[in-house]
Amino acid sequence: MNIKTLPDISPNLKTYTIGSMEKTGAGNFGEGWRQVIAPKLKARGIYVFDPTTMESQKTGLTTPEINSKLAVWITSGHIEEFLQAMDSIWEGKTLLVNDSTTPEDQILHLLGDYEYVLHSDFLILHYDKGDSWGGTLIEIALAYYIARIPIYLVTKDPISTINKSALRHILMSGVKRGAYKQHNPVFESFNQLLEYLDKTYNLKEKEEKK
């Protein structure tokens, strides 16, 4: 792995698609909506941190598999295994790569969930009735207090159904304190969100090559 041959995504806009994975109303571990929105974002040149695909890089397991494993480890008292897996998910994993094309060892760091937040320009959160956010609440706090980036919420459900503390931080993300009327980061559909992103970030969807 010669890093000189790898694409540099640092200039790209980046987003982290956050939301329920452990317990979802749709029962698909959060994979469904992410598979819908990710291609549309990528067509606009946005790099997407998708935990449902990237988690397997760090754990060697799919999202359904790791959820099952975590539950088994907790109930069976294998807390060390549970914590090691959760460390990989949240803190990432650093690998030593031996590459025959270069004499020096190369270091490859797989980002953890909290780093996805810090490397993003904004977060996209989808909420469906029956979703239990779990770690999403931590990511909302990181985005608001540390990264200070917008959180765009897509939901068809009334916002009155959302945890009030989480809702406050979502509504006030990316704006100055007290600027209540200038910002509304809640959208009823992905199309509404995409229209907003196109206008706000001066984006244009690239036509797919046939």
MOPEBEL-V544891 format. One record per residue. N is the residue number from 1. SS is DSSP state (h for helix, s for strand, l for the rest). PHI is phi in whole degrees, 0 to 359 (none if undefined). PSI is psi as a letter, one per 20 degrees, with the letter a starting at -180 (999 if undefined). Layout:
BEGIN
n=[N/N]
ss=[SS/SS]
phi=[PHI/PHI]
psi=[PSI/PSI]
END
This chain:
BEGIN
n=[1/2/3/4/5/6/7/8/9/10/11/12/13/14/15/16/17/18/19/20/21/22/23/24/25/26/27/28/29/30/31/32/33/34/35/36/37/38/39/40/41/42/43/44/45/46/47/48/49/50/51/52/53/54/55/56/57/58/59/60/61/62/63/64/65/66/67/68/69/70/71/72/73/74/75/76/77/78/79/80/81/82/83/84/85/86/87/88/89/90/91/92/93/94/95/96/97/98/99/100/101/102/103/104/105/106/107/108/109/110/111/112/113/114/115/116/117/118/119/120/121/122/123/124/125/126/127/128/129/130/131/132/133/134/135/136/137/138/139/140/141/142/143/144/145/146/147/148/149/150/151/152/153/154/155/156/157/158/159/160/161/162/163/164/165/166/167/168/169/170/171/172/173/174/175/176/177/178/179/180/181/182/183/184/185/186/187/188/189/190/191/192/193/194/195/196/197/198/199/200/201/202/203/204/205/206/207/208/209/210]
ss=[l/l/h/h/h/l/l/l/l/l/l/l/s/s/s/s/s/s/l/l/l/l/s/l/l/l/l/l/l/l/h/h/h/h/h/h/h/h/h/h/h/h/l/l/l/s/s/s/s/s/h/h/h/h/h/h/h/h/h/l/l/l/h/h/h/h/h/h/h/h/h/h/h/h/h/l/l/l/h/h/h/h/h/h/h/h/h/h/h/h/h/l/s/s/s/s/s/l/l/l/l/l/l/l/l/s/s/s/s/s/l/l/h/h/h/h/h/h/l/l/l/s/s/s/s/s/s/l/l/l/l/s/l/l/l/h/h/h/h/h/h/h/h/h/h/h/h/l/l/s/s/s/s/s/s/l/l/l/h/h/h/l/l/h/h/h/h/h/h/h/h/l/l/l/l/l/l/l/l/l/l/l/l/l/l/s/s/l/l/h/h/h/h/h/h/h/h/h/h/h/h/l/l/l/l/l/l/l/l/l]
phi=[none/267/296/293/269/271/291/267/262/302/285/291/295/227/220/246/273/259/147/304/230/286/227/236/297/280/72/239/59/77/280/303/292/293/291/282/277/303/299/290/289/296/294/260/82/267/277/248/275/249/294/288/254/277/296/294/296/269/250/78/231/286/301/300/294/290/297/295/298/300/296/295/298/294/290/268/83/272/291/298/296/301/292/298/293/293/299/297/293/274/264/86/215/251/244/263/249/268/240/291/278/227/286/269/293/243/257/241/252/271/297/268/302/292/286/303/297/292/266/266/271/198/251/242/242/250/235/234/304/100/288/244/290/61/296/302/297/293/293/299/296/298/295/283/270/256/284/55/239/292/240/261/260/245/203/263/271/300/292/293/274/268/313/295/293/297/298/302/290/294/297/259/289/77/230/287/304/92/274/290/272/267/212/219/272/249/230/273/209/293/297/297/298/297/298/294/297/301/287/287/252/55/253/214/287/276/290/290/289/266]
psi=[n/o/i/h/i/q/q/o/j/h/i/q/q/q/q/p/o/r/r/p/h/g/o/q/h/i/k/k/k/j/h/g/h/h/h/g/h/g/h/h/g/h/i/j/j/p/p/p/o/o/h/i/h/i/h/h/h/h/i/j/q/r/g/h/g/h/g/g/g/g/g/g/h/g/h/i/j/m/h/g/g/g/h/g/g/h/g/g/g/h/i/a/p/p/q/p/p/o/p/i/i/q/h/q/q/q/p/o/p/o/q/r/g/h/h/g/g/h/i/q/h/r/q/p/p/p/p/q/p/i/p/o/g/d/i/h/h/g/h/g/g/g/h/g/h/g/h/l/q/q/o/o/p/o/q/i/q/p/i/i/i/q/p/h/g/g/g/g/h/g/h/j/p/j/r/q/p/i/m/h/i/j/p/n/k/p/q/i/r/h/g/g/g/h/g/g/g/g/g/h/j/l/r/p/p/p/p/p/p/999]
END
